[in-house]
Amino acid sequence: MELIEHTIKLIEERNPSLNALIYLGFDDARKEAKKAEQLVMKKDVLGPLHGVPIGIKDLFDFKPGWITTFGGVRAF
């Protein structure tokens, strides 16, 4: 949870000037981080990169409801 909150804070600070990210799935990220935290507390084994925040290029539809531009200029 600490890592995702720190990452979200950095994105909120820097993205307005960089405009690097179009869709900010912070609610989804927090939900998944909470699940991972619970698994760790139960001593479940997670992969070495489990929970590492990533950015995904918006060239493909990854998840219903996520905004994609297919690499073009934002139309909204």
Phi and psi in degrees as a GROMACS rama.xvg file:
@    title "Ramachandran Plot"
@    xaxis  label "Phi"
@    yaxis  label "Psi"
@TYPE xy
-63.5842  -41.9103  GLU-2
-63.8867  -44.4879  LEU-3
-68.9277  -38.1914  ILE-4
-64.6011  -39.5023  GLU-5
-65.4737  -42.9466  HIS-6
-63.1462  -44.0613  THR-7
-61.0667  -42.2841  ILE-8
-59.7452  -44.7569  LYS-9
-64.0507  -42.2453  LEU-10
-62.2224  -44.9462  ILE-11
-62.3998  -34.2119  GLU-12
-74.7781  -42.4844  GLU-13
-97.8505  -29.4328  ARG-14
-62.3992  -34.6708  ASN-15
-57.4008  -36.8058  PRO-16
-85.9267  -27.1016  SER-17
-89.8264  -33.3714  LEU-18
52.1962  42.7897  ASN-19
-85.2399  -27.9039  ALA-20
-117.896  133.966  LEU-21
-96.5199  -50.3842  ILE-22
-103.513  123.428  TYR-23
-108.721  97.9791  LEU-24
-88.2702  53.756  GLY-25
-62.5754  -39.1083  PHE-26
-64.4098  -43.9802  ASP-27
-62.3008  -43.1277  ASP-28
-62.1732  -43.7008  ALA-29
-64.5711  -40.0543  ARG-30
-63.0285  -45.9024  LYS-31
-68.1231  -36.366  GLU-32
-64.9083  -38.9814  ALA-33
-63.6004  -42.3431  LYS-34
-61.3956  -44.9531  LYS-35
-63.2083  -40.4542  ALA-36
-60.5572  -42.1058  GLU-37
-65.0334  -38.697  GLN-38
-64.8614  -41.4135  LEU-39
-63.2161  -41.9455  VAL-40
-64.3779  -29.3826  MET-41
-85.0734  2.31862  LYS-42
67.0247  26.6406  LYS-43
-70.8272  153.221  ASP-44
-89.1863  126.049  VAL-45
-115.842  156.598  LEU-46
-65.0938  161.892  GLY-47
-64.0472  -25.2459  PRO-48
-107.064  7.15028  LEU-49
-59.8498  125.409  HIS-50
91.6352  -2.68249  GLY-51
-76.8353  121.26  VAL-52
-62.9358  140.6  PRO-53
-133.932  160.019  ILE-54
-111.355  140.629  GLY-55
-118.88  126.897  ILE-56
-60.6558  138.152  LYS-57
-86.904  43.8838  ASP-58
-88.1055  -16.1293  LEU-59
-134.839  158.103  PHE-60
-78.1381  110.897  ASP-61
-95.1064  -35.7223  PHE-62
-151.753  135.415  LYS-63
-54.2039  132.873  PRO-64
96.5093  -15.5434  GLY-65
-78.9311  137.125  TRP-66
-74.6153  135.1  ILE-67
-129.799  147.147  THR-68
-118.027  -5.41815  THR-69
54.9912  35.8631  PHE-70
82.8669  3.83771  GLY-71
-96.596  -172.71  GLY-72
-75.9961  140.251  VAL-73
-58.1928  135.331  ARG-74
-102.12  12.152  ALA-75
